[in-house]
Amino acid sequence: MEKTRKGILLVNLGSPDSTKVSDVRKFLREFLMDGRVLDTPWLIRFFIVHCLILPFRPRASAEAYQQIWTSEGSPLVVISHQVADLLREKVRIPVKLAMRYQNPPVEEGIEALLKDGVDDILMIPLFPHYAMSSYESAVEKVKDVLKQKATGATLTVQAPYYDRADYITALVESARPSLEQGFDHLMISFHGIPERHLRKSDPTGEHCLQISSCCEGECPSHATCYRAQCLKTAAAFVREANIPQDKYSVTFQSRLGRDPWLKPYTDLEIERLGKEGVQSLKVICPAFVSDCLETLEEIDIRGRESFQESGGGDCSLVPCMNTHPQWIKVLQNMVDEFEGCD
């Protein structure tokens, strides 16, 4: 029997190819037309995206991207490539990078693995938590492409690693230099999702947001519950980092539209803390493994301005894990586990 050859596919969200309004519009169109992101019937989604969002939002988003863009390109894409390069140095099997939206596309990553003779793929979503708009969307995209490209190839998907011990350690160690500078309050800000996404992802249909203690303890629904997983990450992080209970809070950012999203909202909490006169605010964003628009612009630029305009003192972003050696070690451990499962 011929031995299979293993390979790794890292998948992150993606960015526009440039800060041109046309490229930002193209990115937003692909992103928002994803039925797991904007989960309305196709015709309604098409109307919302093409008539209510794309005529206006791309220009503002392009200006936001311009504030964080580097000479090499989008921070998220650049850092993701660096992570893939560092992982290649640590493992013996092929490693390819793909983005759920735009470039490098999933099709390209899978084709490159197949060209290398790989027929047993470990997909590592660069999203620690399960959400239908990120983790699930990326997984289903990879499955669809692989079905078209190689029906005989095997796919293994890395499970969400929100409370995995080595991930928590990497999160703490990467944050330590920033936290050791001191702070009055630490805000642990996760990317928000609409509340309806939690209900849709609940396999029981009667647990998430249906009872007051839905995220506490252990429950089968937590395997696909973004909120429960975020709260477990926060609890594990503050425990390992020795953050006092009265010095941190958990919030959710980046809401879009008028439907209720997970609360409390990061922007409103930043403003509230500023009005209370907090002099030193740190914000960490564990839902992101690489710094991006949502951390560098939304938090480190707009968040800081809002905090200070509200009366607060210094507000600073705790960088994502990015290329921290402990994060690369987490990925290496995942690969080693995959290689050892023969």
Residue pairs with C-beta under 8 A, 6 or more apart in sequence:
4 119
4 120
4 154
5 93
5 116
5 117
5 118
5 119
5 120
6 93
6 118
6 120
6 121
6 122
6 338
6 339
7 93
7 94
7 95
7 96
7 113
7 116
7 118
7 120
7 121
7 122
8 87
8 91
8 93
8 94
8 95
8 96
8 121
8 122
8 124
8 335
8 338
9 96
9 97
9 98
9 106
9 109
9 110
9 113
9 121
9 122
9 123
9 124
9 142
10 80
10 83
10 84
10 87
10 95
10 96
10 97
10 98
10 124
10 126
10 331
11 97
11 98
11 99
11 100
11 106
11 109
11 123
11 124
11 125
11 126
11 138
11 141
11 142
12 76
12 77
12 80
12 97
12 98
12 99
12 100
12 126
12 289
12 290
13 76
13 99
13 100
13 101
13 126
13 127
13 134
13 138
13 292
14 27
14 31
14 76
14 77
14 99
14 100
14 101
14 102
14 103
15 27
15 65
15 73
15 74
15 76
15 77
15 99
15 102
15 292
15 293
16 23
16 24
16 26
16 27
16 62
16 65
16 74
16 102
17 23
17 26
17 27
17 102
17 103
18 73
19 62
19 65
19 66
19 69
20 62
21 58
21 59
21 62
22 58
24 58
24 59
24 61
24 62
24 65
25 54
25 58
26 102
27 101
27 102
28 49
28 53
28 54
28 57
28 58
28 61
29 49
29 50
29 54
30 101
30 102
31 37
31 101
32 38
32 45
32 48
32 49
32 53
33 45
33 46
33 49
34 101
34 133
34 137
35 42
35 45
36 132
36 133
36 136
36 137
36 140
37 133
37 137
38 45
38 48
38 49
39 132
39 194
39 196
39 197
39 200
40 48
61 293
64 293
64 297
64 298
65 74
65 293
65 297
67 296
67 297
67 301
68 75
68 292
68 293
68 296
68 297
68 301
69 75
70 78
72 78
74 292
75 290
75 291
75 292
75 296
76 290
76 291
76 292
76 293
77 99
77 103
79 290
79 291
79 320
79 322
79 323
80 97
80 99
80 126
80 290
81 97
82 322
82 323
83 97
83 126
83 289
83 290
83 322
83 323
83 327
83 328
83 331
84 95
84 96
84 97
86 323
86 328
87 95
87 328
87 331
87 332
87 335
88 95
90 328
90 329
90 331
90 332
90 335
91 332
91 335
91 336
91 339
92 339
93 118
93 335
93 339
94 112
94 113
94 116
94 118
95 335
96 109
96 110
96 112
96 113
97 104
97 109
98 104
98 105
98 106
98 108
98 109
98 110
98 142
99 105
99 106
100 106
100 134
100 137
100 138
100 141
106 141
106 142
106 145
107 145
107 149
110 121
110 142
110 145
110 146
110 149
110 150
111 149
113 121
114 149
114 150
114 153
118 153
119 150
119 152
119 153
119 154
120 153
120 154
120 156
121 146
121 153
121 154
121 155
121 156
122 156
122 157
122 158
122 334
122 335
122 338
123 138
123 139
123 142
123 155
123 156
123 157
123 158
124 158
124 331
124 334
125 134
125 135
125 138
125 139
125 157
125 158
125 160
126 289
126 290
127 134
127 135
127 138
127 160
127 287
127 289
128 160
128 161
128 162
128 167
128 229
128 233
128 286
128 287
128 289
129 135
129 160
129 162
129 190
129 226
129 229
129 230
129 233
129 287
130 136
130 160
130 162
130 201
130 223
130 224
130 225
130 226
130 229
131 191
131 193
131 197
131 201
131 226
132 193
132 197
132 200
132 201
133 193
133 197
134 191
135 160
136 201
136 224
139 157
142 155
142 157
143 155
146 153
146 155
156 338
156 341
158 334
160 229
161 167
161 330
161 334
162 229
162 230
162 232
162 233
163 229
163 232
163 233
163 236
164 330
166 326
166 329
166 330
166 333
167 330
168 233
168 236
168 237
168 240
169 240
169 326
170 321
170 324
170 326
170 327
170 329
170 330
171 233
171 237
171 286
171 321
172 237
172 240
172 241
173 324
173 326
174 319
174 320
174 321
174 322
174 324
174 326
174 327
175 241
175 284
175 318
175 319
176 241
178 282
178 284
178 316
178 318
178 319
179 186
179 241
179 243
179 282
179 318
182 280
183 247
183 280
183 281
183 282
184 247
184 278
184 279
184 280
184 281
185 247
185 248
185 249
185 273
185 278
185 280
185 281
185 282
186 238
186 243
186 247
186 248
186 249
186 281
186 282
186 283
186 284
186 318
187 248
187 249
187 251
187 266
187 269
187 270
187 273
187 281
187 282
187 283
187 284
188 234
188 237
188 238
188 248
188 249
188 250
188 251
188 284
188 286
189 250
189 251
189 252
189 253
189 266
189 283
189 284
189 285
189 299
190 230
190 233
190 234
190 250
190 251
190 252
190 253
190 262
190 285
190 286
190 287
191 252
191 253
191 254
191 285
191 287
191 288
191 294
192 252
192 253
192 254
192 255
192 261
192 262
192 265
192 266
193 226
193 252
193 261
193 262
194 257
194 259
194 260
194 261
195 209
195 259
195 260
195 261
195 262
196 259
197 226
198 208
198 209
198 225
198 226
198 227
198 262
199 205
199 208
199 209
199 210
201 208
201 224
201 225
201 226
202 208
202 221
202 224
202 225
203 220
203 221
203 223
203 224
204 220
204 221
207 214
207 219
207 221
208 214
208 221
208 225
208 227
208 228
214 221
214 225
214 228
215 222
215 225
215 227
215 228
215 231
219 225
219 228
221 228
222 228
222 229
222 232
226 262
227 262
230 250
230 252
230 286
230 287
231 250
233 286
234 248
234 250
234 286
237 243
237 284
237 286
238 245
238 248
249 264
249 269
250 264
251 264
251 265
251 266
251 269
252 261
252 262
252 263
252 264
252 265
252 266
253 265
253 266
253 267
253 285
253 294
253 298
253 299
254 266
254 294
254 298
255 261
255 265
266 283
266 299
266 303
267 302
267 303
267 306
270 281
270 283
270 303
270 306
270 307
270 310
270 312
270 315
271 306
271 307
271 310
272 310
273 281
273 307
273 310
273 312
274 281
274 306
274 307
274 308
274 309
274 310
274 311
274 312
274 315
275 310
275 311
275 312
276 311
276 312
277 311
277 312
278 307
278 312
278 313
279 312
279 313
279 314
280 313
280 314
281 307
281 312
281 313
281 314
281 315
281 316
282 315
282 316
282 317
282 318
283 299
283 303
283 315
283 316
283 317
283 318
284 317
284 318
285 294
285 295
285 299
285 317
285 318
285 320
288 294
288 295
288 320
289 320
289 321
289 322
289 327
290 320
290 321
290 322
291 317
291 319
291 320
291 322
292 320
295 317
295 319
295 320
296 317
299 317
300 316
300 317
303 315
303 317
304 315
304 316
307 315
308 315
321 327
